Amino acid sequence: MARAKEILVSSTSNGGFSLHEENIKSILLADDVRDKPVILISVAGAFRKGKSFLLNMMIRYLMAANKEDWINTKPSDIAGFPWQAGYKRHTTGILMWSKPFPVTLPSGEEAVILLMDTQGTFDNMSTMHESATVFALSTLLSSLQIFNLMGNLQSDDLEHLQLFTEYGKMVLDDNNEKPFQKIMFLIRDWQYHDVPLGEKGGQELVEEWLQNKSGKKELAKVREHIRDCFTEIKGFLLPHPGEKVACSPQFNGSASDMEPKFVEGLMNLMPTILSPRNLTVKTIAGNQLMARDLMTYMETYFNLFKSDKIPKPKNILAATAEANNMAAVDEAKTQYINQMQAVLGVDKPSLDPNELFRQHKEAALQAEKAFKGRKKMGDWKTSEGFLVQLLAYIENWFQFAEQANGTKREKERLNAENHNLTLVSACKAVYVQEMKTVAGGEVGHVPTLQMDEAHGVAKQRAMEKFDADKADFDGVAGHSRFSLLEAIDGEFKQMFFHNETKKDAKNQKSAQANMKAVGRAKSTYQSMMNTVTARQSLTSNVLGNIHQEALGAALDVFDSLKEGDEDICVGYLENLRSDLDRDFNTYAMANNSKVQMERTQKETEELRRLLELSKNQPPRVVTQPAPCAIL
């Protein structure tokens, strides 16, 4: 169930913060979110001024099927961000709604909306460091920062933005891109009738406030920098919501408990913020941020702000440049992986090693171009260090890919061998069936020339079937073809011996009996071998022992059914042993393939696991080439 999750956790022991990485990953790295552009809307301002309430109204709007009457959606159906009426602080740290809201922008692009709530800042309940950390992180990460203010715009509010305008000026000098996107000054409890409520009055107030040249000289510069640093500056005026909203612990968000003008204001505010035409994807240095990129920026900024000192603007710039390059690495490596997986996917056949290397070099070149082509912040040395890391990562990933491709090739080879083993048996059966019509057990003696001709025809049909249905991979078909020829020659040798035995009329009865004995003995052997080998793979010793046991049983069957002179029986026995030796070789090959297939399957699963771990590794700063070790 969707709920608000802490992503920046306040520590009561030392007044600091910690990053809740598990919660952040569960939101930003979800499969249906990680590769989507993000629209992050944050609300900041002093405590107990209705920030969480405002975000819950956004949730209600986004979840409502009817956007014309969203405010009357039953509040009990939506848990929302935790809040309560009264004077005590409720939100600490930073919270994010756990389920991003999917949205289709007017361009047709699919994106996700993230909602972020912050603890009160710049008030008597927060230290300057706490306020700076929360306000900085929310401002740096958001595509729309809503500055929630009470009563009116004050000069003090400008001072809170001074750190960011100094940072923004440095960004402008670095790459001529505005560092921030949208800011909305949302004035609550507006009570002056000379300026109208809503967006129009809010815009008038903000414009007048920014153009005011009175007061401190430093604040005049801040006003100028605000205009330079934000792509869009908006204002909005909301009246007082009513006593029940502000003071009653029983208030549950019902519109019937709000003042009508406040309801009217909310009805106008929500589409101003959340209508697809008014949404803006988060960008830094001109690059859209995917959810996975936002994770990188969060970690980087938090590491900067976690000390007990407020960082200087130049350090924020350096951190942004670092995160910007890390995001470029992540985008380039994702492009490389996707390009390689397009030819190496689970549903794709393996590649010849030379072709695999060619595909790798092409994908690596495209990834390098993507990295260099993305707008970045910072000096060339910073970018060069991250490029070295990208190329090292690609080489490491390619070693995984080589192993995975090799394992896949081995699996394909084994599959081809198993297919051909079954095919050899089927083709041998075709040969035997053809020959039985000419020289079977019930048929009398056949002239040698006729036997040879029949052998030639039957052999040709068996080989034609093999050539039509064979699986060829790395030459395995040639070995299987040779095995079939050997099996056919063995069958012909036995049939020839049987035919010669039938020359003498007195031997015909015993010849037929001995051929049946051979058939029964073979069936006994195969039945015993099939029963054991079908269940699981076996060690060579175990398989050898089972073979000896099945061979003994088969010879006993032959011995109990044989007829005629001992010299004649010995010939049948020798042929039987030869046949069973060939059968054992087939069982041994099939068992060996099964053993190798099980090992290959384990290797495949382990490689997939390692590849997934490698794919999700976040980039890190490097100053020299990383070793191409297999992790």
N, C-alpha and C positions, 0 to 999 in steps of 0.2 A: 504494500500500500504506500502511495506517495506521501511524503512528509518532509518537514524541514530538517536538514542534517547540518550539524556543526562542521565547518571546514577550517575555521580558525578558532581554536579553543582557548578561552581565557584561563590563566592559572591564578588561583587565589593566593598561592604561597608567595610568589615573587612579583605579581602584577604583570607578568609577561604573557606570551601566547605560544601555542604550539600548533603545528599544522596537522590536521586529521587526514592523513594520506589515504587511508582506507575509504573514508567517505567520499573524498574527491574522486578517487579512481572509480568508485561505484557509479558516480554520476557522469563523469566526463569520458570514461573509457568503455562505457557500455557499447555493445556491438552496433546498435542502431543510432549511436550518438557520436562516437569518436571521430568519424570522418565528415561530420556535418559542420558547416559554418555556424558560428555562435553569435547570438544577440544577447548580451549580458546587461540586464537592467538592475541597477543597484540603488538603494535608498539610504542616504546618510543624513546625520543631523543629531541634535541633542536628544537625550533620553526622555521617555514619556511624552513624545510629541506625535505619536500615531504612525510611526514608520511601518511597524508590523501590520497594523490595521490596513494601511494603504496597500501593502503587498497582498494581503488576503483579498482585497477587492480586485486586484489584478488576476489572481488565481480564479476568482469567481467569474470574471469576464472571459478569461481564456477557456474555461471549461464549459461555459454556457453555450448551448446549441443556438439559442436565440439571442443574438447580440443586441437586439433592440430592447430586450427586457431582462438582461443579464442580472441586474441588481436584485431581482426578486427570486433568484435561485435560492432554494432553501439553504441557509447557512449551515445547518446541521449536517448537510451532506458532504461538507468539505472541512477537514480539520484545519488546514492552513498553517501559517506561521504562529507560534505560540505568542500570546499577548494577553494582557488583562488591564482593565481600567484601574486607576489609582496612581499613587505617587512613587511606588517602588519600581526599580528597574527590572525588566523581565529578560530582554535579550542581552547576551554577552557574546563577545567575539564576533564571528561572522557566520551566518547560516545561509544555506543554499537549498532551494527546493529540489527534492531528490529526483523528480521526473521532469526532464526538460520538455517543453511544449513544442511539438513540431509545427512548422509554419511554411506555407508556400508564398514566397515573395512575388511581387508583381512581375519580376523578370522570369518567373517560373522556377527559380532556384529553391531547393529544399534547404531549410535551416532549422535551428532549434533556439528557443527562447529560454534563457536562464534567469531566474529571479534570485536576488541576493539581499539579505537583511543584515544590518550592522548594529552593533551596540551603540549606545549614545556617545557622541563625541563632543569635545570642547564644551564640557559642562562641569559642574562641581562634583560630579560622580566619577570623572575620568581624569587620569594623569595626562600630561601633555604627550608623553610617549605613547600611551594607549590610544589617545585620540589620533595622533599623527599616523600610527601604524594602521589603524582601521580605516581612516579616511583615505590614506595614501593607497592602500591595496584596493579599496573599492573604486577609487577614481582611476587608477592606472589600468584596472582590468575591465572596467565597464565600457560599453558602447553608448550607454545613457546613464549618467549619474544624476539622480534626483536629489537635490540638496533641500531637505525638508526643514523649513524655517517657520518660526512662530511669530505672527504679528506683523512683521515688516522686515525689509532688508536693512542691515546695519553695517557700519564700517568694519566692525569686528569680523563679519562674515568674509570680508575681503582678505583679512589677515590669514584666515585659515587656508585660503587658496594661494598664498604667497609662495610656499614651497614648490607648488606645482607649476606656477607661472615661471618661476626661475628655471625649473627643469625644462619646461616647454620651450623657453627661449633657447636653451642649449640644443634641444632637438631641432628647432628651426634652423639654427646655425649649422647643425650637422648634416641634415639632408633635405631641408626646405619643405618638410612635411609637417602638417599640424599634428601635434602629439595626441590630442584628445578629440573625441568626436562630439557628443552631445552633452550638454548640461542643462538641467531644468531647475530653476529656482521656484520651488513650490511653497508659496506663502499660505500658511494655515491661519484660521480665525481672522481673516481679513474683515475689517469693520469700517473702512473709510468709503463713503458713498461717492466721492468725487472721482474715483477710479473704478471702473466696472469689474465685476467678478469674472473669473474664467481666463481663457487664453489671451484675449484682447487686453484686458487690464493688466495681466501679468507681464505681457510683452512691453506695454507702455512703461511699467514700473522698472523693469530691468534695463531698458534702453536709457531711461532718465538716470538711473543709478550708475550705469557704466560711463555716461557722459559727464557726470558730476566732477568738476575739477577742483572742488574745495577739499579741505582736509590735508592730511599728510602727503608729502611729495612721493613717498614710497608707495602709498596706496594708489596714487594717480598712475604710477608705472604698472601696478598690478592690474588696474582696470584696462590699461592698454594691452597688456600681455594676455589677459583673459580673451579679449577679442581676437588676438593673433593665434591663440593656442587651441581654441575650440572651433570645430567646424560649424557648430550650431548652438546658439544660446537662446533658451526659451524661458518664459515665466508663466506662472499660472496661479490664480488667486482662488482660494477656497474659503467659504465662510465657516463659522463655528458649527460643529456637527449637532449640537444639542446637548443638554445636560446628561441625558441617559447614556449617550455614547461616551462622554468624557468622564463620568463619575460612577455610573452604576456597575457593580460587579456582575449583575445579571444580564448585562448587554451581550447579545450573542451574534451581532452583525446584521440583525434584521433591519431592512430599509424602513419599516414602519416606525422604528424608534429614532430615526434620523430626522433632522430638520429638512423640510422640502427643498430649500435652496441648496443645502449641502448635497442632497440626493441629485439635484439637477447638475451641480458642479461635478460630482463623480461620474455621472452619465456622459458628460462632455470630456472629462479628463481621460477616461480609459481608452477610448479610440484615439485620442491625441497621442497617447503613449504606445498603444498596442496594435492599432490597425496596421495590417501588412504594408500599406503605402508609407507609413511613418516609421517603420522599423529600419534599423541600420546595423548591418553586420559589423562585428568588431574587427578593426584593422589596426595594425601597427606597422609603421614605415611603408604604408601603402599596400600591405599584404593582408588578405583575409585570414582570420584565425579560425582554425578548426578546433573542435573540442579538445583534441589531444594536444594542440599547441597551447591552449589556455592552461592546461595542467603544467606545462613547462614554465610558463610565465609565472604562475602562482608559486611554484617551488623556488624559482629564482628570486622573485621579489621578497618572499618570506625570509629567505636566507639573508637578505640585505637588511631587513627591518627587525630581525630577531635579537640584535644586540640592544644594549640599554641606551644607545645614543641614536638620535634621529639622523638618518643618513643625509649627506650633502647632495644637492642636485646632480653634481658630476658623477657621484656614485650610483644614483638612480639611472642616469644615462648609460653608464657602463653596464649595469645589470640588465637594462633593456636591450642593449646591443648584444649582450651575451645570450639572452633568451631569444632574441630575434634570429641570431645565427643558429642556435639550437633548433629552433622551429624550421629553419631552412634545411638543416641536416635531416630532420625528421621527415620533411616533405620529400626530399630527394631520395632518401633511403626507402621510403614507402613506394615511390615511383619505381625504383630499381626492383624491389621485391615483387611488386605487381607485374612488372614487365617480365620478370623471370618466371613467376608463377603462371603466367599466361601460356608458357611453353613447357612448364614443368609441373603443372597442377596434378592433383590426384587422378583426374580423369584423362590425363595426357600420357601417351607412351613415352618411354625413356628416349634420350637423345644420344647419338654417337658422341663420344668425348670431345672430338674436334668441333662438332656443331655446338655442343654445350658451351665450350670456351668462346666461340664466336658470338653466341647470344649474350654471354656474360660481358664481353668487351663492349658490345653495342649498348647494352643496358647501363653499364657503368659510365660510358661516355654521355649518354642522355641524362643520367642522374647528376653528373658533374655540371653539365650545361644548365640543368634546372637550378642547381645550387647557386651557380654564378649569376644566373639570370634573375634571381629573386632579389628585390630591393632589401638592402641590409643597412644596419646602423653600425657605427664604430669604424676604426681604422682598418687598413688592409691586413695588418698582422693578425688581428682578431679573426677576421674572415678566413685567412690562410690556415690558421690553426684548426678551425672547424672543418675546412675542406680536407685537411690531412686526416682528421678523424673520420669523415665520411668515407674516404677512399679505403681507410683501414677496415672500417666496418663492412664495406662491400666485399673486400677480399676475404674477411672472416666468413661472411655469409656465403660466399661462393664455395668455400671449402665444405660448408654444410651441404650446399647444393650438389657438389660433386659426389659426396658420400651418398646423399639421398638418391641421386641419379644412378650411381653404381649399384645401390641396393635394389632399385627398381629394375635395372637391367638384369640383375641376378634373378629376381622374381620372374621376369618375363622369360628368361632362359629356362628356368625350372618349369614354368607353365608349358612352354613349348615341348620340353622333354616329356612331361607327363602326358600331354596330348598325343605325342608321337608314340609313346609306349602303348597307349590304348589303341591307337591306329594300327600299329604293327600287329597286335593281336587280331584285330578285325580283318586286316588284309591277309594274314596267315589263314584265318578261317575261310576267306574267299577262295584261297588256293586249295585248301583241303577239300572244300565242298566241290570244287570243279574236278579235282582228281578222283574223288569218290565215285563220280558218275562213270569213270573209265576203269578204275582199278580198285574199287572199294572192296570191303570184306566179303560181300556176297557174290562178287564177280569172279569168274574163273581167271586162268592165266591169260595175260595180255602180252602180245609181242613187244619186244624191246623198242622197236621203231615207233609203235603206237604209243608206248609209255612216254618216250622222249617228246613226241609231238604234243601229247596231252600236257606234259610238264611245261613245255614252252608256252602253250596258250594260257594255262592256268597262272603261270608265273607272270606273264605279261599283264593279265587282268588285275592281279594282286598289286603289281607295281604301279599300274595306271591309277588305281584307287589311291594308293599311297601318295603319289605325286600330285594328285588333284586335291587331297585333303590335308596334306602335311602342314605343320607349323614350322617355319624356318626362322631361326634367330641365332645369329653368331655361329652358323654352321652346324647346329644340332641336328638338322634334318639329314645331313650326310651320314652322321653316325647312326641315326635311326634307320636309314635306308639300308645300310650295311647289315644291321641286326636283322632286318626283315629278310634280306637275301640269305643270311645264314640259317634263319628259321625255315625258310622254304627249302633250302638244300637238305636240311635235316629231315624234314617231312618226306621229301622225295626219296632220300636214302632209305628210310623206313618202308615206304610204299614199294620201292624197288625190291628190297629184300623180301617183303611179303609176297610180291608178285612172283619172284623167283622160287619161293618156297612152294607156290601153287603149281609149278611145272609138273611135279609128280602128283598124279590124281589122288594117291593114298594120303598125301599131306594136306589136301585142301580143307578137310574138316578141322584138323589141328591148327592150321594157319588162321582159319576164321575164329576159332576159339581164342587163340593167342592175341589176335588183334583186339578182340573184345576185352581180354584180360588187360592189355596195355591201356585201352580206353578207360576201364574201371580204375586202374592204378593211377592214371593221370588225374581222374576226377577226385580220387581220395586225397592225393597230394594237394591239389589246388584248393579243395574244400578246407583242409586243415590250415593251409597257409593264408587263405583269404580271411578265415575267422579271426586270426590273430593280428594280421597286418592291417586289416581295415579299421581297427579301433584306434591305434596310435602308432607313432614312430617308435622304432626299437633300436637298441644298440646293435652293433655288428655281431657281438658274441651271442646275444639273445636270439637274433635272427638266424644265426648259424645253427644254434641248438634246435630251434623249431624246425629248420630245414631238415636236419638229420632225423628228427622224430617223424616228420611227415614222409620223408624218403623211406624210412624203415616201414612205415605203415603201407605205403604204396607198393613196395617190393613184396611185402607179405600178401597183399591182395593179388598181385600178379602170380606169386608162387602158388597160391591156393586155386587159381583158375587156369593155369597153363596146361597145355596138352601136347602130346607128341614126343618125338625124340629130344634128348637133352641138347644135342647140337643145334636143333632148330630153335629150341626155347632160349638158348644162350644168345642167339642172334637178336631175338625180340627183346631180351633183357638189356642187351647193350644199347639198342636203339632207345629203349625206355629211359635208361640212365642218361643218355645224351639229351633226350628231350627234357627231362627233369632238371638237368644242370642248366640248360638254357632258360627254363622257367625260373629257376632260382636266381639267375643273373637278372632277369626282369624284375623279380620281387626286390632284389637288393638295390637295383637302380631306383625303383619306385620308393623304397624306404629311405634311401639316401636323399632323394628329392624332397621327401616329406620332412626329414630332419633339417635340411637346408632351408626349406620354406618356413619352418617354424622359427629358425634363427633369423632369417631375413625379415620376418614379420616383427619380431622383437626389435631388431635394428631400425626398422622403419618407424615404429612407434616412438622409440627413443629419439631418433633424429627429428621427428615432427615436434616432439616436446622441446628439444633444444632450439629448434628453429623458431618456435613460438616465443620462447624466452628471449632469444636474440632479437626477434622482431619488436618486442615490447620494451627493450632496453632503452631508457632515456639517454639522449646525448649528453656528453660531459666535455668540459673544456680540455683540450690537449694542446701541447706546445711542440710536440714532436711525434713522428709516426708511432702508432700503437702496434704491438706485435700481432702477427696474424695467427694467433693460437686458436685452436678449437676449444671452445668453452665447455 
